[in-house]
Amino acid sequence: MYCIKKVTDDLVWVGANDRRLALFEGVYSVPTGVSYNSYLLTDEKTVLFDTVDKAVRQRFLENIEEALKGRKLDYLVVQHVEPDHSAVIPELIRQHPEIKIVCSARVLEFIKQFYDFDIDSHIHLVEENETLNTGKHTLHFVMAPMVHWPEVMMTYDSTAKILFSADAFGCFGALNGALFADEVDFAKDYMDETRRYYSNIVGKYGVQVESVLDKASALNIEMICPLHGFVWRSNLSEIISKYMLWSKYEPEERGVMIAYASVYGNTENAAEILACRLRDKGIKTVIFDVSVTPASEIVSAAFKWSHLVFASTTYNAGIFVTMEALLNDLAAHNIQNRRVAIIENGSWAATSGSLIREILGKCEKINILENNVSILSGLKAAQVSDIESMAEAIGADFAVPAGVVQNNQAVPNTVDPAAMFKLSYGLFVLTARDGNKDNGCIINTVMQITVTPVKITIGVNKANYTHDMILKTGKFNVSVLSEGVPFRVFQQFGFHSGKDTDKFAGSGEALRTPNGVRYVSEWTNGVISAEVKESVDCGTHTLFIAEVNQAFSLSREPSVTYQYYFDNIKPKPQPPKGNKKGFVCKICGYVHEGDTLPDDFICPLCKHGAADFERI
Ligand code: FEO
């Protein structure tokens, strides 16, 4: 019996789950199974995106038959030829002899290597950026080599704003009735398996993943449909932000992963004492026995944690077998950018420490602590200080920066601007109209204060022309910026005064709410139109309290936060060339070169004062 799930009005999941698979790719344990995703688009033409593993062939064919509802299958888009996604192609061709296979030349080459059927008469070759119109939908093809194989291609449906992402953004684990990531507690229940999938399947290819993320950043994506795991239709940044970290081999968490190989428990004992001393310093720790925990889980943990400790006994004049296999696995998966410490053990001729150093020394940006611990069979009281020294050396990396107040310290009688930045703010385009003049500026303080009636408050700097217009007219709109917003929007609305520029110049169609005020429809996920009821003079700013007349959503993209803007949108400041010194504006990134910054300095770009600059 078929088992399909609706994705959108004209897209159906026709994949299937396998909970009996012992080892994915013959290597990776999948205790909660795996899903093989395939999607059928029913436009004027019907389009199937990839097939499935042979293990679930029958359910898949039933699913397609049901989803087609008697229509013929026009296209099969093949994005990845690894047999867990291509195994049913030959049978599909036999059942649908008129089908066209849409793929790249490299995909075609791989299909011919794996299968033996007359494919040439079915081929519709596509290249990078080529499109295929299927009626209402236009499909754009994006090459994604080495994510995970060299032939991999992704497809972007610009009509539905869906990215069919092949293996990228996939996850181990069968789907248990829920298809969308927002139907489950993803962070709690599935993030670990997503990291394990990423690190072991595509972890080696961080550079290539970064390149695809760059391509994807130019697309307006509202949904991601991967070949394994969940479909993402909301909070896409949750998974994309992880990929941005993983592809750069940047740790997710500051803490220490300790992996040990111990024959009689003595190396384990050293690892546990180290973990205790680290915890005494408030440092998070996890411990794995490499002879017990599958290597794929430890590889995944190594991608998560900032510091790695490897403790191994010497065995046959080498590293203990399971530890040696793990280290080679980590090196093969391109682990880098980590701080490492080593504990070796040996009853005679201990060599494991130097051999571990040799393997990890080949990896990029691996910083190995000099003070290793070398144990002769079992740790003695006199040597506990060596473990404590190692904990001290690791702990130095976790030292609390100056200015940060620890829980047990007295609260200083000052206002630290850095603490004020911890408040979470959104970013918004505030617009107003006075006569025939439209204007807008960027603000970061909008808050709902009552429900009946719906009232909001906004804080607006009196230096903004928009402020004066609102004071006069009592009407404004707030357009809520979403995470895809490019920096140029902040330049357009934030870096000039509306007194001498038309901020909407070249903005296209003038979209207005019933109060006559313009709003911004691109890069925004919602619009709020309001009328001022009260205003409070707060010195440099006015607090307007307003009743909301209209409010509507424009997309499901997450709202951009102030922190997200700084981390992902605002260009990183370029240091002055040569030995020049300078100050950088924390708001817009403008660099003022020189040894000093006058107290009354005003940023020529964003008009913020000296207090918003920091020394480079
Ligand atoms: Fe799920 Fe690379 O195949």
Residues whose N, C-alpha, C, O or C-beta is under 5 A from the ligand:
A	BS01	FEO	E82 D84 H148 D167
